Amino acid sequence: MPWDPDSGQTFGEWARGGEPLGEGRTTDVVVGERTWVTRDQVSEGRTDAGERFKKTTDQLGNQVTERTDQRGRQRKDVRINLR
């Protein structure tokens, strides 16, 4: 049942299930590690030319692409999101 502001009960009381402060369910959520949304998104593969690549996108949309060509030369391209 959703919280009703006209019920005479505060949101905190409703969230605790009517239990006294410090008991019952709380609105606090503790996560042991970051969720997939806050982690860097990584994709790996090969281009049509046969180069291997690893593209990493962080939370702000910045991208780092590491690639290795067929001769074994390594390159790193960086695209910074300025917005």
Stockholm file with secondary structure:
# STOCKHOLM 1.0

chainA/1-83         MPWDPDSGQTFGEWARGGEPLGEGRTTDVVVGERTWVTRDQVSEGRTDAGERFKKTTDQLGNQVTERTDQRGRQRKDVRINLR
#=GR chainA/1-83 SS CCCCGGGSCCHHHHHTTTCCTTSSCCSCCCCSSCCTTTSCEEEEEECTTSCEEEEEECTTSCEEEEEECTTCCEEEEEECCCC
#=GC SS_cons        CCCCGGGSCCHHHHHTTTCCTTSSCCSCCCCSSCCTTTSCEEEEEECTTSCEEEEEECTTSCEEEEEECTTCCEEEEEECCCC
//
